[in-house]
């Protein structure tokens, strides 16, 4: 019993002693060493894809979409048929115009031929009769004149026969003048003007009918198809967009405080959640000219040009973007979380023996995980990472690298 009590006492003393020693042991703190490496500073953000070059195909007349030949994602050449609009009143106008043109051409042809066929026939028949009468009257006159020379006919009979000849000649002359007067130059001019007017009206109607056929304004890929068979379209309504897909424009939204890091020509990498592991490369083309609200963010639209040789990215896609804002070779870097800040500026807790000291530092380029130190540290210096135990300069620590 006595031995048991002594054993329990010894255990209790040991536990108390271990606790005291444990309490006095310096806290364990994780450290990282400053090292030199190539530091790539990238600005992660998001953006939206649109074609680099595109044009909208719109309805130029109002009508019913009787046919829609285009398909979403279809490659088309310039002038390819996208849709056909139907306007029944326009078709009736073309038919009426064609009839008017045919009538005007027939009328002009008749005038060019000397008049209307019925009138010309009547005059020609009358001329034939008058010429026959002249021929008979001339024979009678010649016969009576010979008889009068032989005292076998009177002078009165000769004069009557001569009057009949003259009367037949006057009839022929009148008919010839009538035939000539059937077609006057003003009549032909008026007929030509009438034909020109109805031809112009017909061509305008046909031109409007041609506008009912919507064609691709440029060669490219159809996207944003808005028209479907049976839809009624007004003038100016969108049928479809056509754009080039081998090169894309991406509007990247950069938060206002980060815009100072962006410059034209910087490399850009895009990723799309729909195609994991796939990347698209490009460059910054233009910095923003204004700031706008995007939800709770104040952003600037940075325009980037992206190569899309496989045409896998499509307009309207929401993508993740990373702008490489700087590359520093052989930069002295430390983990970003080891950098601390107060009213006196940036600093770190550097390991000195078994204690930490406050070391003011100056920083340069940074990435998501690392920051460049330009003054205050040397390669190999150990800096403290965040710890659950509060630290101050001079504290003893147990360093874990």
C-alpha positions in Angstrom: 0.0 0.0 0.0 2.8 2.3 0.9 4.6 1.5 -2.4 1.4 2.3 -4.3 1.1 5.7 -2.7 4.7 6.5 -3.5 4.2 5.4 -7.1 1.1 7.6 -7.5 3.0 10.5 -6.0 5.9 10.1 -8.4 3.5 10.0 -11.4 1.8 13.2 -10.2 5.1 15.0 -9.7 6.1 13.9 -13.2 2.9 15.2 -14.8 3.2 18.5 -13.0 6.9 18.8 -14.1 6.1 17.9 -17.7 3.3 20.6 -17.7 5.7 23.2 -16.4 8.3 22.3 -18.9 5.7 22.2 -21.7 4.4 25.6 -20.7 7.8 27.2 -20.9 8.7 25.6 -24.3 8.7 28.2 -27.2 5.6 28.0 -29.6 6.1 26.1 -32.8 5.9 28.5 -35.9 6.1 27.6 -39.5 8.7 29.4 -41.6 9.5 29.7 -45.3 12.8 30.8 -46.9 13.2 33.6 -49.3 14.3 32.2 -52.6 15.0 33.3 -56.1 12.8 32.2 -59.0 10.9 33.5 -62.1 7.9 35.3 -60.8 4.9 35.5 -63.1 2.3 38.1 -62.1 -1.2 37.2 -63.4 -4.5 39.0 -63.0 -7.4 36.6 -62.8 -10.8 37.8 -63.9 -13.7 36.9 -66.2 -15.0 38.0 -69.5 -17.4 37.5 -72.4 -16.7 36.3 -76.0 -17.8 38.0 -79.2 -16.6 37.8 -82.8 -13.7 39.9 -83.9 -15.6 40.8 -87.1 -19.3 40.4 -87.5 -22.4 41.9 -89.2 -26.1 41.6 -88.5 -28.4 40.4 -91.3 -31.8 42.2 -90.9 -35.1 42.2 -92.7 -35.3 45.0 -95.3 -39.0 44.6 -95.9 -41.9 43.4 -93.7 -43.2 40.0 -94.3 -43.7 36.4 -93.2 -40.5 34.2 -92.9 -41.6 31.5 -95.4 -38.1 29.9 -95.3 -35.2 30.0 -93.0 -32.2 28.3 -94.6 -29.6 29.3 -92.0 -28.7 27.1 -89.0 -27.0 28.1 -85.7 -23.2 27.5 -86.1 -23.4 27.0 -89.8 -20.5 28.3 -91.9 -21.7 30.5 -94.8 -20.1 32.4 -97.6 -20.8 36.1 -98.4 -24.2 36.4 -100.1 -25.4 32.9 -98.9 -29.2 32.7 -98.5 -30.3 33.0 -94.9 -34.1 33.5 -95.1 -36.9 34.3 -97.5 -39.7 36.7 -96.6 -43.1 36.6 -98.3 -45.4 39.6 -99.0 -48.6 38.6 -101.0 -49.4 42.2 -101.9 -45.9 42.5 -103.4 -46.4 39.5 -105.6 -49.7 40.9 -106.9 -47.9 44.2 -107.6 -45.3 42.5 -109.7 -47.9 40.6 -111.8 -49.8 43.8 -112.4 -46.6 45.6 -113.4 -45.7 42.8 -115.9 -49.1 43.1 -117.5 -48.7 46.9 -117.8 -45.2 46.6 -119.4 -46.5 44.1 -121.9 -49.4 46.4 -122.9 -47.1 49.4 -123.2 -44.6 47.5 -125.4 -47.4 46.3 -127.7 -48.7 49.9 -128.1 -45.2 51.2 -128.9 -44.6 48.4 -131.4 -47.9 49.3 -133.2 -46.9 53.0 -133.4 -43.5 52.1 -134.7 -45.2 50.0 -137.4 -47.2 53.0 -138.5 -50.4 52.8 -136.5 -52.9 50.4 -135.1 -53.4 47.3 -137.4 -57.2 47.9 -137.9 -56.8 51.5 -139.0 -53.9 50.7 -141.3 -55.9 47.9 -142.9 -58.9 50.2 -143.5 -56.7 52.8 -145.1 -54.9 50.3 -147.3 -58.2 48.9 -148.5 -59.5 52.4 -149.3 -56.2 53.2 -151.2 -56.6 50.0 -153.3 -60.2 51.1 -154.3 -59.1 54.6 -155.0 -56.2 53.5 -157.2 -58.5 51.2 -159.1 -61.0 54.0 -159.6 -58.1 56.2 -160.8 -57.1 53.6 -163.3 -60.6 53.3 -164.7 -61.1 57.0 -164.8 -57.8 57.5 -166.6 -58.8 54.9 -169.2 -62.2 56.6 -169.7 -60.6 60.0 -170.0 -58.0 58.9 -172.6 -60.7 57.1 -174.6 -63.0 60.2 -174.6 -60.1 62.5 -175.5 -59.3 60.4 -178.6 -63.0 60.3 -179.6 -63.2 64.1 -179.1 -60.3 64.5 -181.5 -62.4 62.6 -184.1 -65.5 64.7 -183.3 -67.1 61.5 -181.8 -67.4 62.9 -178.2 -68.2 66.3 -176.8 -65.9 68.6 -174.9 -68.3 68.3 -171.9 -67.9 64.5 -171.8 -64.1 64.9 -171.8 -64.2 67.5 -168.9 -66.4 65.1 -166.8 -64.0 62.3 -167.4 -61.0 64.5 -166.5 -62.8 65.6 -163.3 -63.2 62.0 -162.3 -59.5 61.4 -162.7 -58.7 64.4 -160.6 -61.2 63.3 -158.0 -59.5 59.8 -157.7 -56.1 61.5 -157.4 -57.4 63.7 -154.5 -58.8 60.6 -152.8 -55.5 58.8 -153.0 -53.6 61.9 -151.7 -56.0 62.2 -148.8 -55.7 58.6 -147.8 -51.9 58.8 -147.9 -51.9 61.9 -145.7 -54.3 60.1 -143.3 -52.0 57.1 -143.1 -49.0 59.3 -142.4 -50.9 61.2 -139.7 -51.8 58.0 -137.8 -48.4 58.1 -136.0 -47.0 61.4 -135.0 -43.7 61.9 -133.3 -45.4 63.1 -130.1 -47.4 59.9 -130.0 -44.3 57.8 -130.2 -42.6 59.9 -127.5 -45.6 59.5 -125.2 -45.7 55.8 -125.8 -42.0 55.4 -124.9 -42.4 57.5 -121.8 -45.3 55.3 -120.7 -43.3 52.2 -121.3 -40.4 53.7 -119.3 -42.7 54.5 -116.4 -44.3 51.1 -116.1 -40.8 49.4 -116.4 -39.5 51.6 -113.6 -42.5 50.6 -111.4 -42.0 46.9 -112.2 -38.2 47.1 -111.4 -38.9 48.8 -108.1 -41.4 46.0 -107.2 -38.9 43.4 -108.2 -36.1 45.1 -106.2 -38.4 45.1 -103.2 -39.0 41.4 -103.8 -35.2 40.8 -104.0 -34.9 42.6 -100.6 -37.3 39.9 -99.2 -34.4 37.5 -99.6 -32.0 37.9 -96.7 -28.4 37.0 -97.5 -25.2 36.8 -95.4 -23.4 40.2 -95.4 -20.0 38.6 -94.9 -18.5 35.1 -94.9 -18.4 33.5 -91.5 -20.4 31.5 -89.0 -24.1 32.0 -88.2 -24.9 32.8 -84.6 -27.7 34.5 -82.7 -30.3 33.1 -85.2 -33.5 35.1 -84.4 -35.8 34.2 -87.3 -37.8 31.0 -87.5 -40.2 29.8 -90.2 -43.7 31.4 -89.7 -42.3 34.4 -87.9 -43.6 37.8 -89.0 -40.7 40.3 -89.4 -40.8 44.0 -89.5 -38.3 46.2 -91.3 -35.0 46.1 -89.4 -35.8 43.0 -87.4 -32.7 40.7 -86.8 -32.6 37.5 -88.8 -29.1 36.3 -87.7 -25.6 37.5 -87.0 -22.7 36.3 -89.1 -19.1 36.6 -87.8 -15.6 35.2 -88.1 -14.8 32.6 -85.5 -11.1 32.0 -86.1 -10.3 35.1 -84.2 -12.4 36.5 -81.3 -12.8 39.6 -79.3 -13.1 39.1 -75.5 -14.3 41.8 -73.2 -12.5 41.1 -69.9 -13.8 42.8 -66.8 -11.0 44.1 -64.6 -11.7 45.6 -61.1 -10.9 49.3 -61.0 -8.0 49.0 -58.5 -6.2 46.5 -60.7 -6.4 48.4 -64.0 -3.0 50.1 -63.4 -1.4 46.7 -63.9 -2.9 46.2 -67.3 -1.1 47.3 -70.5 -1.7 46.8 -74.2 0.1 43.8 -75.7 0.2 41.7 -72.4 -0.5 38.0 -72.9 -3.9 36.6 -72.0 -5.0 33.1 -71.4 -8.6 32.0 -71.5 -10.3 28.9 -70.1 -13.9 27.7 -70.5 -15.6 25.5 -67.9 -17.4 23.6 -70.7 -14.0 22.4 -72.1 -11.8 21.7 -69.0 -8.1 21.6 -69.7 -8.4 23.6 -72.9 -6.7 27.0 -73.2 -6.9 29.9 -75.7 -4.1 32.5 -76.1 -4.2 36.1 -77.0 -3.2 39.6 -76.1 -4.6 42.8 -74.6 -5.7 45.0 -77.5 -7.3 48.0 -75.7 -7.6 49.4 -72.2 -10.9 50.7 -71.0 -11.9 54.3 -71.5 -14.5 54.3 -68.7 -15.5 52.6 -65.5 -18.9 50.9 -65.2 -20.9 48.9 -62.6 -21.0 45.1 -62.9 -23.1 43.8 -60.1 -21.4 45.0 -56.9 -18.1 45.6 -58.8 -16.7 48.7 -60.5 -14.9 47.4 -63.5 -13.3 48.5 -66.8 -13.7 46.6 -70.0 -10.3 45.4 -71.3 -10.6 44.3 -74.9 -8.5 41.2 -75.8 -8.0 39.5 -79.1 -7.9 35.7 -78.9 -7.0 33.1 -81.5 -9.6 30.4 -82.0 -8.3 28.1 -84.7 -10.6 25.2 -83.8 -13.6 27.5 -83.6 -14.5 25.8 -80.3 -15.3 29.1 -78.5 -18.6 30.6 -79.6 -20.0 34.2 -79.2 -21.7 34.9 -75.9 -19.6 32.4 -74.0 -18.6 33.4 -70.4 -15.0 32.6 -69.9 -12.3 32.9 -67.2 -9.3 35.0 -68.1 -5.8 35.5 -66.8 -3.8 38.6 -67.9 -0.1 38.2 -67.4 0.8 41.6 -66.2 4.5 41.1 -65.4 7.4 38.5 -65.5 10.4 39.0 -63.3 13.4 36.8 -63.7 15.4 35.8 -60.6 13.0 37.6 -58.3 13.5 37.2 -54.5 10.1 35.9 -53.4 8.3 35.0 -50.2 4.8 33.6 -49.7 2.2 36.3 -49.9 0.7 35.3 -46.5 4.0 36.0 -44.7 3.9 39.7 -45.6 2.4 41.8 -42.8 1.3 45.5 -42.8 0.6 48.2 -40.2 0.8 52.0 -40.1 4.5 51.9 -40.5 4.4 49.9 -43.7 5.1 46.4 -44.9 7.2 44.0 -42.8 7.9 40.4 -42.0 9.0 38.4 -38.9 12.4 37.0 -39.8 14.0 34.2 -37.9 17.1 35.2 -35.9 18.5 32.4 -33.9 15.6 31.1 -31.9 13.7 34.4 -31.9 11.9 36.5 -34.4 12.7 40.1 -35.4 10.6 42.6 -37.2 12.1 43.3 -40.6 10.7 46.2 -42.7 10.6 45.3 -46.4 9.9 46.8 -49.8 7.9 44.8 -52.3 7.6 44.6 -56.1 5.7 42.4 -58.4 3.3 39.8 -56.9 1.3 36.8 -58.0 -1.6 35.0 -56.3 0.7 33.1 -53.9 4.1 35.0 -54.0 5.4 38.5 -53.6 8.7 39.9 -54.7 10.9 41.5 -52.0 13.2 44.2 -53.4 14.7 45.4 -50.0 14.9 44.0 -46.5 15.7 40.3 -47.0 18.4 38.2 -48.5 18.2 34.9 -50.2 17.7 32.1 -47.7 16.3 34.3 -44.9 13.4 32.5 -43.1 10.1 34.4 -42.6 7.3 33.4 -40.3 4.0 32.2 -41.8 0.7 33.1 -40.0 0.3 31.3 -36.7 -2.4 30.9 -34.1 -0.1 32.3 -31.5 0.3 36.1 -31.6 4.0 37.2 -32.2 6.1 40.2 -31.5 9.7 41.1 -32.1 12.0 39.2 -29.7 9.7 36.2 -29.1 11.4 32.9 -28.9 10.0 30.3 -31.3 10.5 26.7 -32.3 11.0 27.0 -36.1 9.5 24.5 -38.5 10.6 24.9 -42.1 
